[in-house]
Amino acid sequence: MQGHNYQYFELVGTSKSSVEDAVQNVLAKAAKDLPNMRWFQLVETRGAIKDSKVSEWQVTVKVGCRLEE
């Protein structure tokens, strides 16, 4: 039985509306350059503040890509 091997990349995504949108944004952009994406892990969540309100969400994610056999 053969297992699978993965390489991961740490990426940062942003959104003005939500954490989920920030994740979706970074995955959509990464898909253009990273083949075989299989999983992600939310590592860190941050935000920017403007006029005492959240102005932007920022997430750091690890994205796992399956290596070719």
PDB file of N, CA, C and O in Angstrom:
ATOM      1  N   MET A   1       0.841  -1.182   0.000  1.00  0.00           N
ATOM      2  CA  MET A   1       0.000   0.000   0.000  1.00  0.00           C
ATOM      3  C   MET A   1       0.887   1.246   0.000  1.00  0.00           C
ATOM      4  O   MET A   1       1.778   1.390   0.837  1.00  0.00           O
ATOM      5  N   GLN A   2       0.632   2.115  -0.927  1.00  0.00           N
ATOM      6  CA  GLN A   2       1.444   3.305  -1.074  1.00  0.00           C
ATOM      7  C   GLN A   2       0.715   4.508  -0.496  1.00  0.00           C
ATOM      8  O   GLN A   2      -0.478   4.690  -0.741  1.00  0.00           O
ATOM      9  N   GLY A   3       1.430   5.335   0.275  1.00  0.00           N
ATOM     10  CA  GLY A   3       0.840   6.547   0.836  1.00  0.00           C
ATOM     11  C   GLY A   3       1.023   7.722  -0.106  1.00  0.00           C
ATOM     12  O   GLY A   3       1.624   7.598  -1.173  1.00  0.00           O
ATOM     13  N   HIS A   4       0.507   8.838   0.299  1.00  0.00           N
ATOM     14  CA  HIS A   4       0.637  10.067  -0.481  1.00  0.00           C
ATOM     15  C   HIS A   4       1.575  11.014   0.235  1.00  0.00           C
ATOM     16  O   HIS A   4       1.672  10.997   1.462  1.00  0.00           O
ATOM     17  N   ASN A   5       2.260  11.834  -0.529  1.00  0.00           N
ATOM     18  CA  ASN A   5       3.161  12.827   0.028  1.00  0.00           C
ATOM     19  C   ASN A   5       2.661  14.213  -0.332  1.00  0.00           C
ATOM     20  O   ASN A   5       2.103  14.436  -1.406  1.00  0.00           O
ATOM     21  N   TYR A   6       2.877  15.149   0.601  1.00  0.00           N
ATOM     22  CA  TYR A   6       2.374  16.506   0.428  1.00  0.00           C
ATOM     23  C   TYR A   6       3.460  17.524   0.713  1.00  0.00           C
ATOM     24  O   TYR A   6       4.392  17.271   1.477  1.00  0.00           O
ATOM     25  N   GLN A   7       3.323  18.661   0.092  1.00  0.00           N
ATOM     26  CA  GLN A   7       4.140  19.822   0.407  1.00  0.00           C
ATOM     27  C   GLN A   7       3.160  20.910   0.805  1.00  0.00           C
ATOM     28  O   GLN A   7       2.085  21.020   0.215  1.00  0.00           O
ATOM     29  N   TYR A   8       3.516  21.721   1.806  1.00  0.00           N
ATOM     30  CA  TYR A   8       2.602  22.801   2.147  1.00  0.00           C
ATOM     31  C   TYR A   8       3.269  24.161   2.020  1.00  0.00           C
ATOM     32  O   TYR A   8       4.487  24.309   2.119  1.00  0.00           O
ATOM     33  N   PHE A   9       2.409  25.144   1.795  1.00  0.00           N
ATOM     34  CA  PHE A   9       2.818  26.532   1.642  1.00  0.00           C
ATOM     35  C   PHE A   9       2.025  27.364   2.623  1.00  0.00           C
ATOM     36  O   PHE A   9       0.844  27.097   2.850  1.00  0.00           O
ATOM     37  N   GLU A  10       2.650  28.364   3.208  1.00  0.00           N
ATOM     38  CA  GLU A  10       1.942  29.271   4.111  1.00  0.00           C
ATOM     39  C   GLU A  10       1.623  30.539   3.331  1.00  0.00           C
ATOM     40  O   GLU A  10       2.511  31.174   2.763  1.00  0.00           O
ATOM     41  N   LEU A  11       0.345  30.898   3.312  1.00  0.00           N
ATOM     42  CA  LEU A  11      -0.136  32.029   2.524  1.00  0.00           C
ATOM     43  C   LEU A  11      -0.969  32.958   3.390  1.00  0.00           C
ATOM     44  O   LEU A  11      -1.480  32.549   4.432  1.00  0.00           O
ATOM     45  N   VAL A  12      -1.108  34.201   2.965  1.00  0.00           N
ATOM     46  CA  VAL A  12      -1.921  35.185   3.671  1.00  0.00           C
ATOM     47  C   VAL A  12      -2.969  35.735   2.715  1.00  0.00           C
ATOM     48  O   VAL A  12      -2.649  36.160   1.605  1.00  0.00           O
ATOM     49  N   GLY A  13      -4.231  35.723   3.157  1.00  0.00           N
ATOM     50  CA  GLY A  13      -5.320  36.259   2.359  1.00  0.00           C
ATOM     51  C   GLY A  13      -6.053  37.349   3.124  1.00  0.00           C
ATOM     52  O   GLY A  13      -6.019  37.380   4.355  1.00  0.00           O
ATOM     53  N   THR A  14      -6.717  38.247   2.397  1.00  0.00           N
ATOM     54  CA  THR A  14      -7.446  39.342   3.027  1.00  0.00           C
ATOM     55  C   THR A  14      -8.842  39.485   2.432  1.00  0.00           C
ATOM     56  O   THR A  14      -9.120  39.044   1.317  1.00  0.00           O
ATOM     57  N   SER A  15      -9.704  40.114   3.216  1.00  0.00           N
ATOM     58  CA  SER A  15     -11.055  40.436   2.761  1.00  0.00           C
ATOM     59  C   SER A  15     -11.587  41.565   3.618  1.00  0.00           C
ATOM     60  O   SER A  15     -11.262  41.664   4.801  1.00  0.00           O
ATOM     61  N   LYS A  16     -12.391  42.401   3.030  1.00  0.00           N
ATOM     62  CA  LYS A  16     -13.042  43.466   3.795  1.00  0.00           C
ATOM     63  C   LYS A  16     -14.324  42.973   4.462  1.00  0.00           C
ATOM     64  O   LYS A  16     -14.870  43.654   5.329  1.00  0.00           O
ATOM     65  N   SER A  17     -14.810  41.788   4.062  1.00  0.00           N
ATOM     66  CA  SER A  17     -16.116  41.347   4.578  1.00  0.00           C
ATOM     67  C   SER A  17     -16.074  40.237   5.633  1.00  0.00           C
ATOM     68  O   SER A  17     -16.849  40.278   6.589  1.00  0.00           O
ATOM     69  N   SER A  18     -15.168  39.226   5.480  1.00  0.00           N
ATOM     70  CA  SER A  18     -15.200  38.123   6.451  1.00  0.00           C
ATOM     71  C   SER A  18     -13.940  37.266   6.390  1.00  0.00           C
ATOM     72  O   SER A  18     -13.166  37.329   5.436  1.00  0.00           O
ATOM     73  N   VAL A  19     -13.762  36.472   7.429  1.00  0.00           N
ATOM     74  CA  VAL A  19     -12.662  35.512   7.483  1.00  0.00           C
ATOM     75  C   VAL A  19     -12.830  34.489   6.367  1.00  0.00           C
ATOM     76  O   VAL A  19     -11.870  34.162   5.669  1.00  0.00           O
ATOM     77  N   GLU A  20     -14.046  33.986   6.199  1.00  0.00           N
ATOM     78  CA  GLU A  20     -14.300  32.983   5.163  1.00  0.00           C
ATOM     79  C   GLU A  20     -13.952  33.526   3.771  1.00  0.00           C
ATOM     80  O   GLU A  20     -13.350  32.816   2.965  1.00  0.00           O
ATOM     81  N   ASP A  21     -14.320  34.757   3.491  1.00  0.00           N
ATOM     82  CA  ASP A  21     -13.968  35.360   2.202  1.00  0.00           C
ATOM     83  C   ASP A  21     -12.453  35.490   2.040  1.00  0.00           C
ATOM     84  O   ASP A  21     -11.924  35.305   0.944  1.00  0.00           O
ATOM     85  N   ALA A  22     -11.763  35.804   3.123  1.00  0.00           N
ATOM     86  CA  ALA A  22     -10.306  35.913   3.061  1.00  0.00           C
ATOM     87  C   ALA A  22      -9.684  34.566   2.693  1.00  0.00           C
ATOM     88  O   ALA A  22      -8.748  34.507   1.895  1.00  0.00           O
ATOM     89  N   VAL A  23     -10.206  33.485   3.278  1.00  0.00           N
ATOM     90  CA  VAL A  23      -9.721  32.142   2.946  1.00  0.00           C
ATOM     91  C   VAL A  23     -10.038  31.820   1.490  1.00  0.00           C
ATOM     92  O   VAL A  23      -9.172  31.343   0.755  1.00  0.00           O
ATOM     93  N   GLN A  24     -11.266  32.079   1.073  1.00  0.00           N
ATOM     94  CA  GLN A  24     -11.661  31.794  -0.312  1.00  0.00           C
ATOM     95  C   GLN A  24     -10.806  32.593  -1.297  1.00  0.00           C
ATOM     96  O   GLN A  24     -10.409  32.072  -2.339  1.00  0.00           O
ATOM     97  N   ASN A  25     -10.524  33.843  -0.973  1.00  0.00           N
ATOM     98  CA  ASN A  25      -9.711  34.690  -1.853  1.00  0.00           C
ATOM     99  C   ASN A  25      -8.308  34.125  -2.040  1.00  0.00           C
ATOM    100  O   ASN A  25      -7.817  34.034  -3.165  1.00  0.00           O
ATOM    101  N   VAL A  26      -7.665  33.746  -0.942  1.00  0.00           N
ATOM    102  CA  VAL A  26      -6.289  33.251  -1.048  1.00  0.00           C
ATOM    103  C   VAL A  26      -6.255  31.898  -1.757  1.00  0.00           C
ATOM    104  O   VAL A  26      -5.319  31.624  -2.507  1.00  0.00           O
ATOM    105  N   LEU A  27      -7.258  31.049  -1.532  1.00  0.00           N
ATOM    106  CA  LEU A  27      -7.283  29.749  -2.212  1.00  0.00           C
ATOM    107  C   LEU A  27      -7.517  29.915  -3.710  1.00  0.00           C
ATOM    108  O   LEU A  27      -6.906  29.212  -4.515  1.00  0.00           O
ATOM    109  N   ALA A  28      -8.390  30.831  -4.084  1.00  0.00           N
ATOM    110  CA  ALA A  28      -8.661  31.061  -5.504  1.00  0.00           C
ATOM    111  C   ALA A  28      -7.413  31.558  -6.234  1.00  0.00           C
ATOM    112  O   ALA A  28      -7.125  31.127  -7.351  1.00  0.00           O
ATOM    113  N   LYS A  29      -6.684  32.459  -5.598  1.00  0.00           N
ATOM    114  CA  LYS A  29      -5.466  32.972  -6.223  1.00  0.00           C
ATOM    115  C   LYS A  29      -4.362  31.918  -6.243  1.00  0.00           C
ATOM    116  O   LYS A  29      -3.619  31.821  -7.219  1.00  0.00           O
ATOM    117  N   ALA A  30      -4.248  31.132  -5.178  1.00  0.00           N
ATOM    118  CA  ALA A  30      -3.214  30.096  -5.098  1.00  0.00           C
ATOM    119  C   ALA A  30      -3.452  28.996  -6.118  1.00  0.00           C
ATOM    120  O   ALA A  30      -2.494  28.403  -6.615  1.00  0.00           O
ATOM    121  N   ALA A  31      -4.704  28.711  -6.439  1.00  0.00           N
ATOM    122  CA  ALA A  31      -5.037  27.638  -7.377  1.00  0.00           C
ATOM    123  C   ALA A  31      -4.404  27.859  -8.747  1.00  0.00           C
ATOM    124  O   ALA A  31      -4.181  26.901  -9.487  1.00  0.00           O
ATOM    125  N   LYS A  32      -4.118  29.101  -9.088  1.00  0.00           N
ATOM    126  CA  LYS A  32      -3.502  29.408 -10.379  1.00  0.00           C
ATOM    127  C   LYS A  32      -2.049  28.935 -10.447  1.00  0.00           C
ATOM    128  O   LYS A  32      -1.544  28.623 -11.525  1.00  0.00           O
ATOM    129  N   ASP A  33      -1.378  28.881  -9.288  1.00  0.00           N
ATOM    130  CA  ASP A  33       0.045  28.546  -9.248  1.00  0.00           C
ATOM    131  C   ASP A  33       0.371  27.242  -8.536  1.00  0.00           C
ATOM    132  O   ASP A  33       1.447  26.679  -8.740  1.00  0.00           O
ATOM    133  N   LEU A  34      -0.538  26.755  -7.708  1.00  0.00           N
ATOM    134  CA  LEU A  34      -0.269  25.551  -6.919  1.00  0.00           C
ATOM    135  C   LEU A  34      -1.158  24.395  -7.380  1.00  0.00           C
ATOM    136  O   LEU A  34      -2.351  24.370  -7.074  1.00  0.00           O
ATOM    137  N   PRO A  35      -0.591  23.450  -8.104  1.00  0.00           N
ATOM    138  CA  PRO A  35      -1.404  22.320  -8.552  1.00  0.00           C
ATOM    139  C   PRO A  35      -1.695  21.351  -7.404  1.00  0.00           C
ATOM    140  O   PRO A  35      -0.956  21.295  -6.422  1.00  0.00           O
ATOM    141  N   ASN A  36      -2.751  20.616  -7.541  1.00  0.00           N
ATOM    142  CA  ASN A  36      -3.087  19.526  -6.616  1.00  0.00           C
ATOM    143  C   ASN A  36      -3.331  19.964  -5.172  1.00  0.00           C
ATOM    144  O   ASN A  36      -2.986  19.231  -4.246  1.00  0.00           O
ATOM    145  N   MET A  37      -3.915  21.136  -4.963  1.00  0.00           N
ATOM    146  CA  MET A  37      -4.244  21.552  -3.600  1.00  0.00           C
ATOM    147  C   MET A  37      -5.260  20.565  -3.030  1.00  0.00           C
ATOM    148  O   MET A  37      -6.223  20.197  -3.703  1.00  0.00           O
ATOM    149  N   ARG A  38      -5.039  20.138  -1.782  1.00  0.00           N
ATOM    150  CA  ARG A  38      -5.917  19.148  -1.174  1.00  0.00           C
ATOM    151  C   ARG A  38      -6.496  19.563   0.175  1.00  0.00           C
ATOM    152  O   ARG A  38      -7.588  19.121   0.532  1.00  0.00           O
ATOM    153  N   TRP A  39      -5.797  20.395   0.927  1.00  0.00           N
ATOM    154  CA  TRP A  39      -6.293  20.783   2.247  1.00  0.00           C
ATOM    155  C   TRP A  39      -5.746  22.154   2.632  1.00  0.00           C
ATOM    156  O   TRP A  39      -4.769  22.644   2.066  1.00  0.00           O
ATOM    157  N   PHE A  40      -6.414  22.751   3.615  1.00  0.00           N
ATOM    158  CA  PHE A  40      -5.877  23.986   4.190  1.00  0.00           C
ATOM    159  C   PHE A  40      -6.069  23.946   5.694  1.00  0.00           C
ATOM    160  O   PHE A  40      -6.952  23.261   6.209  1.00  0.00           O
ATOM    161  N   GLN A  41      -5.230  24.691   6.382  1.00  0.00           N
ATOM    162  CA  GLN A  41      -5.313  24.821   7.834  1.00  0.00           C
ATOM    163  C   GLN A  41      -5.264  26.304   8.166  1.00  0.00           C
ATOM    164  O   GLN A  41      -4.324  26.998   7.779  1.00  0.00           O
ATOM    165  N   LEU A  42      -6.257  26.784   8.869  1.00  0.00           N
ATOM    166  CA  LEU A  42      -6.275  28.175   9.302  1.00  0.00           C
ATOM    167  C   LEU A  42      -5.317  28.312  10.480  1.00  0.00           C
ATOM    168  O   LEU A  42      -5.546  27.740  11.545  1.00  0.00           O
ATOM    169  N   VAL A  43      -4.251  29.070  10.283  1.00  0.00           N
ATOM    170  CA  VAL A  43      -3.189  29.187  11.277  1.00  0.00           C
ATOM    171  C   VAL A  43      -3.389  30.410  12.166  1.00  0.00           C
ATOM    172  O   VAL A  43      -3.184  30.343  13.378  1.00  0.00           O
ATOM    173  N   GLU A  44      -3.787  31.526  11.562  1.00  0.00           N
ATOM    174  CA  GLU A  44      -3.895  32.770  12.317  1.00  0.00           C
ATOM    175  C   GLU A  44      -4.960  33.668  11.696  1.00  0.00           C
ATOM    176  O   GLU A  44      -5.143  33.690  10.479  1.00  0.00           O
ATOM    177  N   THR A  45      -5.649  34.397  12.546  1.00  0.00           N
ATOM    178  CA  THR A  45      -6.649  35.355  12.098  1.00  0.00           C
ATOM    179  C   THR A  45      -6.315  36.708  12.710  1.00  0.00           C
ATOM    180  O   THR A  45      -6.090  36.825  13.914  1.00  0.00           O
ATOM    181  N   ARG A  46      -6.289  37.725  11.858  1.00  0.00           N
ATOM    182  CA  ARG A  46      -6.019  39.091  12.314  1.00  0.00           C
ATOM    183  C   ARG A  46      -6.994  40.028  11.625  1.00  0.00           C
ATOM    184  O   ARG A  46      -7.725  39.635  10.717  1.00  0.00           O
ATOM    185  N   GLY A  47      -6.989  41.269  12.070  1.00  0.00           N
ATOM    186  CA  GLY A  47      -7.823  42.264  11.418  1.00  0.00           C
ATOM    187  C   GLY A  47      -7.231  43.644  11.544  1.00  0.00           C
ATOM    188  O   GLY A  47      -6.416  43.922  12.424  1.00  0.00           O
ATOM    189  N   ALA A  48      -7.660  44.498  10.648  1.00  0.00           N
ATOM    190  CA  ALA A  48      -7.263  45.904  10.694  1.00  0.00           C
ATOM    191  C   ALA A  48      -8.438  46.716  11.225  1.00  0.00           C
ATOM    192  O   ALA A  48      -9.599  46.361  11.020  1.00  0.00           O
ATOM    193  N   ILE A  49      -8.121  47.802  11.904  1.00  0.00           N
ATOM    194  CA  ILE A  49      -9.144  48.658  12.507  1.00  0.00           C
ATOM    195  C   ILE A  49      -9.055  50.050  11.896  1.00  0.00           C
ATOM    196  O   ILE A  49      -7.973  50.623  11.768  1.00  0.00           O
ATOM    197  N   LYS A  50     -10.210  50.580  11.523  1.00  0.00           N
ATOM    198  CA  LYS A  50     -10.280  51.948  11.022  1.00  0.00           C
ATOM    199  C   LYS A  50     -11.541  52.581  11.604  1.00  0.00           C
ATOM    200  O   LYS A  50     -12.629  52.013  11.507  1.00  0.00           O
ATOM    201  N   ASP A  51     -11.393  53.746  12.202  1.00  0.00           N
ATOM    202  CA  ASP A  51     -12.511  54.449  12.826  1.00  0.00           C
ATOM    203  C   ASP A  51     -13.243  53.554  13.824  1.00  0.00           C
ATOM    204  O   ASP A  51     -14.472  53.528  13.874  1.00  0.00           O
ATOM    205  N   SER A  52     -12.458  52.820  14.618  1.00  0.00           N
ATOM    206  CA  SER A  52     -12.972  51.932  15.679  1.00  0.00           C
ATOM    207  C   SER A  52     -13.815  50.771  15.152  1.00  0.00           C
ATOM    208  O   SER A  52     -14.604  50.197  15.902  1.00  0.00           O
ATOM    209  N   LYS A  53     -13.662  50.418  13.882  1.00  0.00           N
ATOM    210  CA  LYS A  53     -14.408  49.304  13.290  1.00  0.00           C
ATOM    211  C   LYS A  53     -13.446  48.401  12.520  1.00  0.00           C
ATOM    212  O   LYS A  53     -12.375  48.829  12.091  1.00  0.00           O
ATOM    213  N   VAL A  54     -13.853  47.150  12.357  1.00  0.00           N
ATOM    214  CA  VAL A  54     -13.059  46.225  11.545  1.00  0.00           C
ATOM    215  C   VAL A  54     -13.109  46.704  10.096  1.00  0.00           C
ATOM    216  O   VAL A  54     -14.182  46.842   9.508  1.00  0.00           O
ATOM    217  N   SER A  55     -11.927  46.955   9.534  1.00  0.00           N
ATOM    218  CA  SER A  55     -11.880  47.413   8.142  1.00  0.00           C
ATOM    219  C   SER A  55     -11.402  46.319   7.192  1.00  0.00           C
ATOM    220  O   SER A  55     -11.651  46.386   5.988  1.00  0.00           O
ATOM    221  N   GLU A  56     -10.714  45.311   7.734  1.00  0.00           N
ATOM    222  CA  GLU A  56     -10.215  44.223   6.885  1.00  0.00           C
ATOM    223  C   GLU A  56      -9.873  43.017   7.746  1.00  0.00           C
ATOM    224  O   GLU A  56      -9.339  43.150   8.848  1.00  0.00           O
ATOM    225  N   TRP A  57     -10.189  41.841   7.225  1.00  0.00           N
ATOM    226  CA  TRP A  57      -9.805  40.578   7.848  1.00  0.00           C
ATOM    227  C   TRP A  57      -8.574  40.061   7.134  1.00  0.00           C
ATOM    228  O   TRP A  57      -8.445  40.197   5.917  1.00  0.00           O
ATOM    229  N   GLN A  58      -7.662  39.463   7.902  1.00  0.00           N
ATOM    230  CA  GLN A  58      -6.459  38.882   7.326  1.00  0.00           C
ATOM    231  C   GLN A  58      -6.258  37.501   7.944  1.00  0.00           C
ATOM    232  O   GLN A  58      -6.299  37.353   9.165  1.00  0.00           O
ATOM    233  N   VAL A  59      -6.041  36.494   7.104  1.00  0.00           N
ATOM    234  CA  VAL A  59      -5.850  35.130   7.586  1.00  0.00           C
ATOM    235  C   VAL A  59      -4.534  34.568   7.056  1.00  0.00           C
ATOM    236  O   VAL A  59      -4.126  34.864   5.933  1.00  0.00           O
ATOM    237  N   THR A  60      -3.885  33.761   7.873  1.00  0.00           N
ATOM    238  CA  THR A  60      -2.734  32.994   7.437  1.00  0.00           C
ATOM    239  C   THR A  60      -3.186  31.544   7.360  1.00  0.00           C
ATOM    240  O   THR A  60      -3.721  31.005   8.329  1.00  0.00           O
ATOM    241  N   VAL A  61      -2.974  30.916   6.220  1.00  0.00           N
ATOM    242  CA  VAL A  61      -3.375  29.524   6.024  1.00  0.00           C
ATOM    243  C   VAL A  61      -2.186  28.719   5.513  1.00  0.00           C
ATOM    244  O   VAL A  61      -1.336  29.230   4.783  1.00  0.00           O
ATOM    245  N   LYS A  62      -2.144  27.449   5.911  1.00  0.00           N
ATOM    246  CA  LYS A  62      -1.237  26.491   5.302  1.00  0.00           C
ATOM    247  C   LYS A  62      -2.047  25.741   4.273  1.00  0.00           C
ATOM    248  O   LYS A  62      -3.148  25.273   4.563  1.00  0.00           O
ATOM    249  N   VAL A  63      -1.511  25.624   3.074  1.00  0.00           N
ATOM    250  CA  VAL A  63      -2.206  24.929   1.983  1.00  0.00           C
ATOM    251  C   VAL A  63      -1.350  23.715   1.605  1.00  0.00           C
ATOM    252  O   VAL A  63      -0.176  23.850   1.259  1.00  0.00           O
ATOM    253  N   GLY A  64      -1.956  22.539   1.679  1.00  0.00           N
ATOM    254  CA  GLY A  64      -1.246  21.305   1.335  1.00  0.00           C
ATOM    255  C   GLY A  64      -1.507  20.913  -0.113  1.00  0.00           C
ATOM    256  O   GLY A  64      -2.649  20.890  -0.573  1.00  0.00           O
ATOM    257  N   CYS A  65      -0.423  20.606  -0.821  1.00  0.00           N
ATOM    258  CA  CYS A  65      -0.499  20.172  -2.214  1.00  0.00           C
ATOM    259  C   CYS A  65       0.060  18.757  -2.322  1.00  0.00           C
ATOM    260  O   CYS A  65       1.158  18.472  -1.844  1.00  0.00           O
ATOM    261  N   ARG A  66      -0.698  17.894  -2.946  1.00  0.00           N
ATOM    262  CA  ARG A  66      -0.238  16.521  -3.115  1.00  0.00           C
ATOM    263  C   ARG A  66       0.846  16.473  -4.183  1.00  0.00           C
ATOM    264  O   ARG A  66       0.686  17.018  -5.275  1.00  0.00           O
ATOM    265  N   LEU A  67       1.957  15.810  -3.848  1.00  0.00           N
ATOM    266  CA  LEU A  67       3.062  15.677  -4.782  1.00  0.00           C
ATOM    267  C   LEU A  67       2.748  14.602  -5.811  1.00  0.00           C
ATOM    268  O   LEU A  67       2.120  13.590  -5.499  1.00  0.00           O
ATOM    269  N   GLU A  68       3.189  14.832  -7.030  1.00  0.00           N
ATOM    270  CA  GLU A  68       2.981  13.853  -8.109  1.00  0.00           C
ATOM    271  C   GLU A  68       3.734  12.571  -7.789  1.00  0.00           C
ATOM    272  O   GLU A  68       4.803  12.591  -7.179  1.00  0.00           O
ATOM    273  N   GLU A  69       3.162  11.471  -8.210  1.00  0.00           N
ATOM    274  CA  GLU A  69       3.796  10.154  -8.000  1.00  0.00           C
ATOM    275  C   GLU A  69       4.922   9.951  -8.986  1.00  0.00           C
ATOM    276  O   GLU A  69       5.576   8.908  -8.970  1.00  0.00           O
TER     277      GLU A  69
END
